[in-house]
């Protein structure tokens, strides 16, 4: 089923048809895995990727200072706008050409690139629904190694400041107290039952649990817009919401998946803020309050 042109998603069959017609968008491969070295994504890219796709590193191109100690801006602080724009130009991104980004499957990494492209003014960026797993399962062609021709230099320029709202700790706490702050991590991490990465277990007081897994259907693709609209309405967010709304996760990456899912549900991404530091930034300061359990 083809997604409407206004959707932030594109299905594999629609993308394959565009490729076959010679109207392929700029393709960016954003594969990454928590706990693996930065080289992991490039390695799986070389083993097989959508023909013509260019590899983009989440750690090096979609975040700033990947080797720096975790501080207030979290484990994956947003990249400097010019650093991001330069990476996009190297990959051939142009302001007048559509861009499709993908990861292994669930969109949690690709959403970060989608959010950054939109944040910095690109008018036509979408995420491949189901990612590379869906592309390969559908029997579409796969290319190994680097494309034989270099990408033509793009002309993408970052919009400064970006069009979306980015919050610091105080801003996130204010939204939690008076609006709707969603925690996109797994429920067990929200409740403080486990914390495999950060120095404290729990959540920002007042935040509501909204794991990104709830955005997906059993096949790993996004739920329908109607189903997602119902999900977010139950969490207190509708297309007409009047309260301030923000999202966080562990390091500000999968939180963008939540914003992408809201866009699928018809909720304007411009109306939802990203808490940049997320839990890794909050937990880096032992003086900040921590809540556990369901509250």
N, C-alpha and C positions, 0 to 999 in steps of 0.2 A: 504493500500500500504506500503510495507516495505521500510524503508529508507536504502540507501546504508550504508555499514559498516563504511564508512569514515565520515558519517554525525554526527554532534554533537547531533542529536535528535534520539529518538526511539519512535515508535508509540505504542499504547496500545496493539494492537493485536500481534505485534512482541514480546513485553515484556511478554504478557500472554502465548505465545507459548514457550518462554524460561523457564518460571516458570513451565509450564506443563511438559516440557522435563527434568526437574531437573537441568537445566543450568542457573538458575536465577542469575543475578548479585547481588552485594551488593546494597541494596535499602536504600536510605536516604530520609526521609520525612522532607521538609524544609518549612512547612507552617507557615505563619506570616502575620500580618495585621497591617498597619500603624494606629496608634492611640490606638491600643489595648495593654494591658500589655504583658510582655514577656511570661506569662503563657498561653496566648491564643492558640498558636500553639500546645503546648503539650495537651491542652484540646481537640482540634478538632482531634488530632492524636488518643487519647484514644477512641473517639467516632467512629472512623473507619479509617483504613489505608490499604494500600496494604499489603497482608500477608508477614511477614518477614521483613518489613521495620523498620528501626530504626529512632527515632526522633532526629533531629539536630536543635538546637536553633540558629536562625539568630543573635539575640542580644548577646548571650553568647559564641557561638562557631565560628561564621563567622564574628565577629567584636570584637573590643577591647574596654574595659571600657564602657559598655552600660549605666552606670549611671553618667559618667563624663560630665561636662559642654561641650557644643559644642565649639570647638576651630578650629585652622587652618586645622586639619585633618578631620573635618566634624563630622556629627552625627553618622556615622558608619565607623570609621577608620578601616583599615585592621587589622586583628588579628596578634599577634605575631606568627611567623611561628611555633614555638614549641607548642604553645597553640592550634593552629589549628590542627597540626599533632596529638597531644594527643587526641583531640576530635574525629578525624577520626579513630584512633586506637581503641578507646572505642566502636565505632560503627562497628568495624570489618573490616575496609578498609585495603586492602592489595594492594601492588604494582602490583601483578600479576593477580588480579581479576578485571573484569569490574565493574564500578559503575554507577548506574542510580539514578538521583536525581529528585524529583518532588515537586510541591507545589499544591495549590488549582486548578490552571488551566493555567494561562497565562505564567508561567515560569519566572516571574520577580524576584521571590526570589530564585528559583532553579538555575537560571543563576549565582547567586553569588557563590553558592557552586561549580558549574561547573567550573567557572573561577578560583576560588581558588585551586581546585584540579589540574587543568591544569597548573596554575601558579607555583605550587609547585611540578610539575613533574609527576603527575599521567598520564599514557599514554592512558587510556581508560575510560573517564568519559563522560556520555551523559545525556541529559535532556529528561524527558518523555513529549512528545508533547501533550498538552491538559491537562496534570497533572492528579490529582486525580479525577477531575470532569469528564474527558474523560474516565478514568478507570471505574468509577462507572456507567456512562451512557451506557457503552458497556456491562454491566451486569457481569463483572468479580468479583470474590470473594473479600470480604472485611473482615478484621480482626479487632476486638475491643480489647481494653486493650493492655498491653504489650505482645510481643511474650513470649511463655512459657519457652523458653530456652534463656539463655544469649548469646549475640554475642561473638564469639571467638575473643580474642584480635587480632587486626590487626598488621601489621608491617610497616604501612605507615610512611615515613620520609619526611619532607618538604625539598624541594630544596631551598637553600639559596645562593645567591639571587634568587628570582623567575625568570621565563623565560620571563614574560611579562614586559612591561614598565609601570611604575607608576609615575605620574607627581605630582608636587606640584603646588602652585599658579603661580609662575613665569613660570614654564614649560607650564602650560595651556595657560597663556597669550601669550607666544611665539608662540604656535601652532595656536591660534586664529588669530594672526597677519600675520603669514606666511604660514600656512597650513590649515587644516580643523578641527575645533573643533565643535563637535555635542552636542547639548543640548537635552537629552532624556526625559525631563519633558513634561507635557502637554503644548500645545501651549499658553494657557492663562497665565500660570506661566512664560513661556519664555518672553512673551510680557509685563509682569508686570501688567496685569489686575487683578490678584489675587495672594496672597501669604499666604497660610494658616499656614505655619510652621516657616519660616525663617524671620529674621528681615528686610530684604530688598526685594523688588519685582523687577524682571527684569532678565537680563542674563549677562554673561561675554561678554564685547564688542568684536564683531567679530565672536561670536559663531553663528552657524546655527541651526534652530529649526528642530528637528527630533524625535518627540514623539514616545515612544516605541509602542504605540497603532498601529502605521503604520506598525509594523512588523507582525501583526496578521491578519488572515482572520476572517470572520464573526463568525465562529464556535469556536473562541478562540485558534485555533492552528496556528502555524507559516505559513506564506505565503510560496509558493514554492521558491526554490532557484532562479529560473529565475525572479520571481516577485521581490524578495528582491534585486537581483543584479541590476535590473532596478531602484528600489527605491534609492539605495545607489549611483548609477551612477549619478542620478539627483542631489544628494547632494554633488557630487564631489569626491566620493570614488569608486574605481574599484579594482579588484584583482591586477592590475599592478600599483596602484597609486604610484606616486613618491613623493608627498608631505607628510609631517608629518600629522598624523591623530590621534585624541584623542576624548574621549567621557566623558561627565559628566552628572549627574542628580541632585537629591536633596542631596543624601548622599553617592553616590557611589555604590548603590545596583542595581537599574534598568539600570544604565549605562552598567552593564555587560550583560544585556539582549540585548542591542544594539550590543555589541561585539559578542554575540552568534548568533544574526541574521546575522551579517556580515559573520560569519563562515559558516552559512547555504548558504549564497550567494557566497561562494568560496573565501572570503577575509580572509587571514590568520590572526588569532587573535594575532599572534606575531607582526604583522605590525600595530596594533592599540593600543594606550596607554590609560590607565585609569587615569582620574584625580581624585585622591583619595578623597580629601576634598569636591569636587563638590560644588554645590551652597551653601550648609550649611556652608562649610568652607570659601568660598569666602565672603559670606554675614556676617560672624562673625567679619570681619574687616571693619569698616565703612569708612576707607580711600580708599578702593578699588573702582574703577569706576564701575558704573552700567549702562547698556543700557536697553532701553525699546522699545516697538513697534516691528516691523518686522525686523529692521536693526540689 
